[in-house]
Protein backbone atom coordinates (compact mmCIF):
# COMPACT_ATOMS: atom_id res chain seq x y z
CA UNK A 1 0.00 0.00 0.00
CA UNK A 2 1.43 3.41 -0.95
CA UNK A 3 1.13 6.43 1.30
CA UNK A 4 -1.59 7.83 -0.96
CA UNK A 5 -3.55 4.58 -0.85
CA UNK A 6 -3.27 4.57 2.94
CA UNK A 7 -4.48 8.14 3.17
CA UNK A 8 -7.48 7.30 1.01
CA UNK A 9 -8.54 4.55 3.41
CA UNK A 10 -9.42 7.28 5.90
CA UNK A 11 -12.55 9.41 6.17
CA UNK A 12 -10.58 12.18 7.87
CA UNK A 13 -9.31 14.68 5.31
CA UNK A 14 -5.63 14.81 4.42
CA UNK A 15 -5.18 18.30 5.86
CA UNK A 16 -6.56 17.13 9.19
CA UNK A 17 -4.40 13.98 9.11
CA UNK A 18 -1.37 16.17 8.59
CA UNK A 19 -2.34 18.77 11.19
CA UNK A 20 -2.89 16.20 13.94
CA UNK A 21 -0.46 13.40 13.10
CA UNK A 22 1.78 13.45 10.05
CA UNK A 23 3.20 16.98 10.17
CA UNK A 24 2.65 17.81 13.84
CA UNK A 25 5.79 17.54 15.93
CA UNK A 26 6.83 17.76 19.56
CA UNK A 27 8.14 21.30 19.99
CA UNK A 28 11.20 22.15 22.06
CA UNK A 29 11.16 25.92 21.54
CA UNK A 30 8.32 28.40 21.36
CA UNK A 31 7.67 31.90 20.05
CA UNK A 32 6.60 34.65 22.44
CA UNK A 33 3.06 34.67 21.04
CA UNK A 34 0.65 34.08 23.94
CA UNK A 35 -1.80 31.20 24.23
CA UNK A 36 -5.15 32.58 25.33
CA UNK A 37 -7.64 31.18 27.82
CA UNK A 38 -10.14 31.11 24.94
CA UNK A 39 -7.87 28.76 23.02
CA UNK A 40 -7.53 26.41 25.98
CA UNK A 41 -11.26 26.45 26.53
CA UNK A 42 -11.87 25.62 22.88
CA UNK A 43 -9.39 22.74 23.15
CA UNK A 44 -11.08 21.41 26.27
CA UNK A 45 -14.57 21.79 24.86
CA UNK A 46 -13.51 19.73 21.85
CA UNK A 47 -11.59 16.90 23.52
CA UNK A 48 -13.95 16.50 26.48
CA UNK A 49 -16.20 14.49 24.15
CA UNK A 50 -13.68 11.68 23.66
CA UNK A 51 -14.42 8.55 25.67
CA UNK A 52 -13.35 7.39 29.13
CA UNK A 53 -14.43 4.25 31.01
CA UNK A 54 -17.82 4.83 32.58
CA UNK A 55 -17.45 8.51 31.64
CA UNK A 56 -14.99 8.89 34.52
CA UNK A 57 -13.19 11.97 33.13
CA UNK A 58 -10.41 11.94 35.74
CA UNK A 59 -8.17 14.46 33.93
CA UNK A 60 -7.40 17.66 35.82
CA UNK A 61 -5.37 20.51 34.32
CA UNK A 62 -3.28 23.16 36.03
CA UNK A 63 -2.34 25.93 33.60
CA UNK A 64 0.97 27.49 34.57
CA UNK A 65 1.12 30.93 33.03
CA UNK A 66 2.57 33.34 35.59
CA UNK A 67 6.24 33.77 36.44
CA UNK A 68 5.39 32.73 39.99
CA UNK A 69 3.74 29.56 38.74
CA UNK A 70 6.76 28.76 36.58
CA UNK A 71 9.07 29.16 39.57
CA UNK A 72 6.97 26.66 41.52
CA UNK A 73 7.13 24.17 38.65
CA UNK A 74 10.67 24.39 37.29
CA UNK A 75 12.59 22.87 40.23
CA UNK A 76 10.64 19.63 39.81
CA UNK A 77 11.50 19.22 36.12
CA UNK A 78 14.56 17.38 34.87
CA UNK A 79 17.25 19.94 34.25
CA UNK A 80 17.09 19.47 30.46
CA UNK A 81 13.40 20.44 30.45
CA UNK A 82 13.68 23.66 32.47
CA UNK A 83 14.86 26.28 29.98
CA UNK A 84 12.28 25.46 27.31
CA UNK A 85 9.49 25.27 29.89
CA UNK A 86 10.47 28.64 31.35
CA UNK A 87 10.12 30.20 27.89
CA UNK A 88 6.91 28.42 26.82
CA UNK A 89 3.96 30.85 26.79
CA UNK A 90 1.78 28.29 28.56
CA UNK A 91 2.47 25.08 30.46
CA UNK A 92 -0.21 22.53 31.40
CA UNK A 93 0.27 20.11 34.26
CA UNK A 94 -2.00 17.17 33.41
CA UNK A 95 -3.02 15.06 36.39
CA UNK A 96 -5.33 12.21 37.36
CA UNK A 97 -7.97 12.93 40.00
CA UNK A 98 -8.09 9.86 42.25
CA UNK A 99 -11.47 11.03 43.55
CA UNK A 100 -13.16 11.06 40.14
CA UNK A 101 -15.68 8.59 41.48
CA UNK A 102 -17.37 11.32 43.51
CA UNK A 103 -18.72 12.65 40.19
CA UNK A 104 -20.10 9.35 38.92
CA UNK A 105 -23.65 9.80 40.24
CA UNK A 106 -23.85 12.92 38.08
CA UNK A 107 -21.87 11.87 34.97
CA UNK A 108 -22.93 8.19 34.87
CA UNK A 109 -26.44 8.54 36.29
CA UNK A 110 -27.98 5.36 34.84
CA UNK A 111 -25.77 3.21 37.12
CA UNK A 112 -26.34 4.77 40.52
CA UNK A 113 -24.13 2.23 42.30
CA UNK A 114 -21.12 2.70 40.01
CA UNK A 115 -19.35 4.78 42.61
CA UNK A 116 -19.42 1.98 45.16
CA UNK A 117 -16.99 -0.31 43.34
CA UNK A 118 -14.39 2.45 43.51
CA UNK A 119 -15.01 3.23 47.15
CA UNK A 120 -14.34 -0.41 47.98
CA UNK A 121 -11.00 -0.75 46.19
CA UNK A 122 -8.40 2.01 46.36
CA UNK A 123 -5.92 0.30 44.01
CA UNK A 124 -8.60 -0.30 41.37
CA UNK A 125 -9.62 3.34 41.66
CA UNK A 126 -6.05 4.62 41.32
CA UNK A 127 -5.35 2.41 38.30
CA UNK A 128 -8.59 3.46 36.66
CA UNK A 129 -7.82 7.14 37.30
CA UNK A 130 -4.36 6.80 35.76
CA UNK A 131 -5.50 4.83 32.70
CA UNK A 132 -8.40 7.11 31.88
CA UNK A 133 -6.57 10.35 32.61
CA UNK A 134 -3.78 9.08 30.33
CA UNK A 135 -6.31 8.61 27.54
CA UNK A 136 -7.41 12.19 28.16
CA UNK A 137 -3.80 13.41 28.11
CA UNK A 138 -3.53 12.02 24.58
CA UNK A 139 -6.81 13.62 23.55
CA UNK A 140 -5.55 16.92 24.99
CA UNK A 141 -2.25 16.74 23.06
CA UNK A 142 -4.17 16.24 19.83
CA UNK A 143 -6.52 19.06 20.87
CA UNK A 144 -3.55 21.41 21.21
CA UNK A 145 -2.58 20.48 17.67
CA UNK A 146 -6.19 20.93 16.54
CA UNK A 147 -5.90 24.52 17.76
CA UNK A 148 -2.95 25.08 15.43
CA UNK A 149 -0.51 25.09 18.35
CA UNK A 150 2.50 22.92 19.07
CA UNK A 151 2.62 20.67 22.13
CA UNK A 152 5.79 19.70 23.96
CA UNK A 153 4.74 16.84 26.26
CA UNK A 154 7.23 15.79 28.94
CA UNK A 155 7.44 13.02 31.51
CA UNK A 156 10.91 14.06 32.69
CA UNK A 157 9.94 15.42 36.11
CA UNK A 158 9.71 14.39 39.73
CA UNK A 159 6.05 13.43 40.18
CA UNK A 160 6.15 13.56 43.97
CA UNK A 161 7.63 17.05 43.78
CA UNK A 162 4.93 18.36 41.45
CA UNK A 163 2.18 16.63 43.40
CA UNK A 164 3.42 18.13 46.67
CA UNK A 165 3.61 21.62 45.18
CA UNK A 166 0.36 21.71 43.20
CA UNK A 167 -1.81 19.01 44.80
CA UNK A 168 -1.05 19.22 48.53
CA UNK A 169 -4.25 17.40 49.50
CA UNK A 170 -2.81 14.25 47.88
CA UNK A 171 -5.84 13.57 45.68
CA UNK A 172 -4.27 14.20 42.27
CA UNK A 173 -1.28 12.66 40.53
CA UNK A 174 0.68 14.47 37.82
CA UNK A 175 1.10 12.33 34.69
CA UNK A 176 2.45 14.58 31.93
CA UNK A 177 3.53 18.22 31.69
CA UNK A 178 2.90 19.88 28.32
CA UNK A 179 4.48 23.05 26.98
CA UNK A 180 2.12 24.85 24.59
CA UNK A 181 2.66 27.59 22.05
CA UNK A 182 3.61 28.48 18.52
CA UNK A 183 6.92 26.85 17.55
CA UNK A 184 10.03 29.02 17.94
CA UNK A 185 13.46 28.73 16.32
CA UNK A 186 14.70 25.23 15.45
CA UNK A 187 11.70 23.82 17.28
CA UNK A 188 12.11 20.10 16.58
CA UNK A 189 14.59 17.31 16.36
CA UNK A 190 14.75 14.97 13.36
CA UNK A 191 11.74 12.70 13.09
CA UNK A 192 12.43 9.47 14.98
CA UNK A 193 11.59 6.08 13.47
CA UNK A 194 8.30 4.38 14.23
CA UNK A 195 7.74 0.67 14.66
CA UNK A 196 6.40 -1.13 11.61
CA UNK A 197 2.83 -2.40 11.52
CA UNK A 198 4.03 -6.00 11.62
CA UNK A 199 6.03 -5.37 14.78
CA UNK A 200 2.99 -4.03 16.59
CA UNK A 201 -0.03 -5.90 15.21
CA UNK A 202 -0.81 -9.62 15.23
CA UNK A 203 -4.08 -11.31 14.26
CA UNK A 204 -5.88 -14.31 15.77
CA UNK B 1 -18.15 31.96 24.18
CA UNK B 2 -20.72 30.38 21.86
CA UNK B 3 -20.20 26.99 20.26
CA UNK B 4 -19.46 28.67 16.95
CA UNK B 5 -16.89 30.97 18.52
CA UNK B 6 -15.24 27.96 20.19
CA UNK B 7 -15.14 26.07 16.93
CA UNK B 8 -13.52 29.03 15.22
CA UNK B 9 -10.68 29.05 17.75
CA UNK B 10 -9.49 25.80 16.20
CA UNK B 11 -7.38 25.24 13.09
CA UNK B 12 -8.92 21.80 12.60
CA UNK B 13 -11.92 21.99 10.29
CA UNK B 14 -15.42 21.62 11.67
CA UNK B 15 -16.03 18.37 9.76
CA UNK B 16 -12.92 16.84 11.30
CA UNK B 17 -13.88 18.11 14.77
CA UNK B 18 -17.24 16.44 14.37
CA UNK B 19 -15.85 13.19 12.93
CA UNK B 20 -13.32 12.70 15.73
CA UNK B 21 -14.97 14.28 18.76
CA UNK B 22 -18.34 15.99 18.63
CA UNK B 23 -20.42 13.49 16.66
CA UNK B 24 -18.37 10.32 17.19
CA UNK B 25 -19.83 8.01 19.80
CA UNK B 26 -18.94 4.79 21.59
CA UNK B 27 -20.80 2.06 19.67
CA UNK B 28 -22.53 -0.86 21.36
CA UNK B 29 -23.77 -2.60 18.22
CA UNK B 30 -22.21 -3.09 14.80
CA UNK B 31 -23.31 -3.90 11.28
CA UNK B 32 -21.98 -7.02 9.56
CA UNK B 33 -19.76 -4.98 7.22
CA UNK B 34 -16.18 -6.21 7.63
CA UNK B 35 -13.23 -4.12 8.76
CA UNK B 36 -10.30 -4.83 6.45
CA UNK B 37 -6.64 -5.26 7.26
CA UNK B 38 -5.99 -2.32 4.93
CA UNK B 39 -8.18 -0.12 7.13
CA UNK B 40 -6.33 -1.16 10.28
CA UNK B 41 -3.00 -0.59 8.60
CA UNK B 42 -4.10 2.88 7.50
CA UNK B 43 -5.20 3.64 11.07
CA UNK B 44 -1.89 2.45 12.50
CA UNK B 45 0.17 4.30 9.91
CA UNK B 46 -1.64 7.50 10.84
CA UNK B 47 -1.59 7.30 14.63
CA UNK B 48 1.92 5.88 14.94
CA UNK B 49 3.18 9.45 14.45
CA UNK B 50 1.63 10.75 17.68
CA UNK B 51 4.12 11.20 20.51
CA UNK B 52 5.27 8.90 23.31
CA UNK B 53 7.94 9.55 25.95
CA UNK B 54 11.37 8.94 24.42
CA UNK B 55 9.57 7.45 21.40
CA UNK B 56 8.88 4.33 23.46
CA UNK B 57 5.87 3.14 21.42
CA UNK B 58 4.88 0.37 23.87
CA UNK B 59 1.44 -0.29 22.33
CA UNK B 60 0.89 -3.79 20.98
CA UNK B 61 -2.33 -4.81 19.20
CA UNK B 62 -3.93 -8.24 18.87
CA UNK B 63 -6.68 -8.20 16.24
CA UNK B 64 -9.35 -10.75 17.08
CA UNK B 65 -11.18 -11.55 13.87
CA UNK B 66 -11.78 -15.33 13.76
CA UNK B 67 -14.49 -17.25 15.58
CA UNK B 68 -11.74 -19.15 17.37
CA UNK B 69 -10.12 -15.93 18.49
CA UNK B 70 -13.46 -14.63 19.76
CA UNK B 71 -13.97 -17.81 21.80
CA UNK B 72 -10.59 -17.30 23.44
CA UNK B 73 -11.46 -13.70 24.30
CA UNK B 74 -15.11 -13.76 25.37
CA UNK B 75 -14.81 -15.68 28.67
CA UNK B 76 -12.51 -12.97 30.03
CA UNK B 77 -14.95 -10.12 29.32
CA UNK B 78 -17.57 -8.94 31.76
CA UNK B 79 -20.81 -10.64 30.89
CA UNK B 80 -22.44 -7.45 29.67
CA UNK B 81 -19.68 -6.96 27.09
CA UNK B 82 -19.78 -10.44 25.53
CA UNK B 83 -22.72 -10.35 23.10
CA UNK B 84 -21.71 -7.11 21.41
CA UNK B 85 -18.08 -8.23 21.19
CA UNK B 86 -19.08 -11.54 19.64
CA UNK B 87 -20.94 -9.66 16.90
CA UNK B 88 -18.34 -6.94 16.26
CA UNK B 89 -16.60 -7.50 12.91
CA UNK B 90 -13.23 -6.81 14.48
CA UNK B 91 -11.95 -6.61 18.06
CA UNK B 92 -8.59 -5.15 19.05
CA UNK B 93 -6.88 -6.10 22.31
CA UNK B 94 -4.63 -3.13 23.11
CA UNK B 95 -1.73 -3.95 25.40
CA UNK B 96 1.44 -2.43 26.84
CA UNK B 97 4.72 -4.16 26.00
CA UNK B 98 6.78 -4.10 29.20
CA UNK B 99 9.89 -4.85 27.13
CA UNK B 100 9.57 -1.79 24.92
CA UNK B 101 13.00 -0.68 26.11
CA UNK B 102 14.64 -3.34 23.94
CA UNK B 103 13.73 -1.17 20.93
CA UNK B 104 15.14 2.09 22.30
CA UNK B 105 18.61 1.77 20.72
CA UNK B 106 16.83 1.73 17.35
CA UNK B 107 13.94 4.18 17.93
CA UNK B 108 15.77 6.65 20.21
CA UNK B 109 19.27 6.33 18.76
CA UNK B 110 20.71 9.68 19.86
CA UNK B 111 20.60 8.55 23.52
CA UNK B 112 22.34 5.18 23.37
CA UNK B 113 22.10 4.66 27.13
CA UNK B 114 18.36 5.33 27.37
CA UNK B 115 17.63 1.64 27.66
CA UNK B 116 19.74 1.30 30.80
CA UNK B 117 17.46 3.34 33.05
CA UNK B 118 14.64 0.92 32.29
CA UNK B 119 16.76 -2.18 32.83
CA UNK B 120 17.63 -0.90 36.28
CA UNK B 121 14.08 -0.24 37.51
CA UNK B 122 11.25 -2.68 36.74
CA UNK B 123 8.54 -0.57 38.37
CA UNK B 124 9.58 2.54 36.44
CA UNK B 125 9.55 0.50 33.23
CA UNK B 126 6.09 -0.95 33.90
CA UNK B 127 4.62 2.45 34.77
CA UNK B 128 6.18 4.01 31.69
CA UNK B 129 4.85 1.21 29.47
CA UNK B 130 1.33 1.63 30.86
CA UNK B 131 1.30 5.44 30.61
CA UNK B 132 2.63 5.57 27.07
CA UNK B 133 0.60 2.64 25.78
CA UNK B 134 -2.47 4.35 27.25
CA UNK B 135 -1.65 7.48 25.25
CA UNK B 136 -1.43 5.25 22.17
CA UNK B 137 -4.77 3.60 23.02
CA UNK B 138 -6.36 7.04 22.83
CA UNK B 139 -4.60 7.83 19.54
CA UNK B 140 -5.84 4.49 18.20
CA UNK B 141 -9.46 5.16 19.22
CA UNK B 142 -9.35 8.48 17.38
CA UNK B 143 -7.69 6.70 14.44
CA UNK B 144 -10.61 4.29 14.23
CA UNK B 145 -12.91 7.28 14.05
CA UNK B 146 -10.62 8.90 11.46
CA UNK B 147 -11.25 5.81 9.30
CA UNK B 148 -14.99 6.48 9.42
CA UNK B 149 -15.54 3.56 11.78
CA UNK B 150 -17.05 3.41 15.25
CA UNK B 151 -15.01 2.31 18.25
CA UNK B 152 -16.43 0.58 21.30
CA UNK B 153 -13.63 0.71 23.89
CA UNK B 154 -14.06 -1.44 27.00
CA UNK B 155 -12.19 -1.89 30.26
CA UNK B 156 -14.73 -4.35 31.66
CA UNK B 157 -12.62 -7.50 31.47
CA UNK B 158 -10.35 -9.65 33.58
CA UNK B 159 -6.85 -8.44 32.68
CA UNK B 160 -5.09 -11.47 34.13
CA UNK B 161 -7.34 -13.73 32.08
CA UNK B 162 -6.65 -11.94 28.81
CA UNK B 163 -2.94 -11.69 29.53
CA UNK B 164 -2.74 -15.41 30.29
CA UNK B 165 -4.61 -16.30 27.11
CA UNK B 166 -2.96 -13.94 24.63
CA UNK B 167 0.38 -13.04 26.26
CA UNK B 168 1.54 -16.23 27.97
CA UNK B 169 5.16 -15.06 28.16
CA UNK B 170 4.05 -12.42 30.66
CA UNK B 171 5.62 -9.49 28.81
CA UNK B 172 2.47 -7.65 27.75
CA UNK B 173 -0.44 -6.24 29.74
CA UNK B 174 -3.90 -5.74 28.27
CA UNK B 175 -5.20 -2.21 28.88
CA UNK B 176 -8.32 -1.74 26.75
CA UNK B 177 -10.34 -3.94 24.36
CA UNK B 178 -11.96 -2.11 21.44
CA UNK B 179 -14.80 -3.31 19.25
CA UNK B 180 -14.52 -1.84 15.75
CA UNK B 181 -17.00 -1.61 12.89
CA UNK B 182 -19.78 0.36 11.29
CA UNK B 183 -22.52 1.12 13.82
CA UNK B 184 -25.49 -1.27 13.84
CA UNK B 185 -29.04 -0.80 15.12
CA UNK B 186 -29.52 1.51 18.11
CA UNK B 187 -25.76 1.74 18.43
CA UNK B 188 -25.41 4.27 21.23
CA UNK B 189 -26.79 5.38 24.53
CA UNK B 190 -27.75 9.00 25.22
CA UNK B 191 -24.79 11.33 25.37
CA UNK B 192 -23.53 11.51 28.95
CA UNK B 193 -22.66 14.85 30.56
CA UNK B 194 -19.11 16.15 30.54
CA UNK B 195 -17.41 18.09 33.30
CA UNK B 196 -17.32 21.86 32.82
CA UNK B 197 -14.08 23.63 31.99
CA UNK B 198 -14.05 25.30 35.40
CA UNK B 199 -14.29 21.93 37.15
CA UNK B 200 -11.24 20.60 35.33
CA UNK B 201 -8.95 23.57 34.73
CA UNK B 202 -7.26 25.90 37.22
CA UNK B 203 -4.61 28.53 36.51
CA UNK B 204 -1.57 29.59 38.54
Interface residues (C-beta under 8 A of the other chain):
Chain A: X1 X5 X6 X7 X9 X10 X11 X12 X13 X15 X16 X17 X19 X20 X21 X22 X24 X26 X37 X38 X39 X40 X41 X42 X43 X44 X45 X46 X47 X48 X49 X50 X51 X53 X55 X57 X59 X60 X61 X62 X63 X64 X65 X66 X68 X69 X72 X103 X106 X107 X108 X109 X110 X128 X130 X131 X134 X135 X136 X137 X138 X139 X141 X142 X145 X146 X147 X148 X151 X153 X155 X156 X166 X175 X176 X189 X192 X193 X194 X195 X197 X200 X201 X202 X203 X204
Chain B: X1 X5 X6 X7 X9 X10 X11 X12 X13 X15 X16 X17 X19 X20 X21 X22 X24 X26 X37 X38 X39 X40 X41 X42 X43 X44 X45 X46 X47 X48 X49 X50 X51 X53 X55 X57 X59 X60 X61 X62 X63 X64 X65 X66 X68 X69 X72 X103 X106 X107 X108 X109 X110 X128 X130 X131 X134 X135 X136 X137 X138 X139 X141 X142 X145 X146 X147 X148 X151 X153 X155 X156 X166 X175 X176 X189 X192 X193 X194 X195 X197 X200 X201 X202 X203 X204
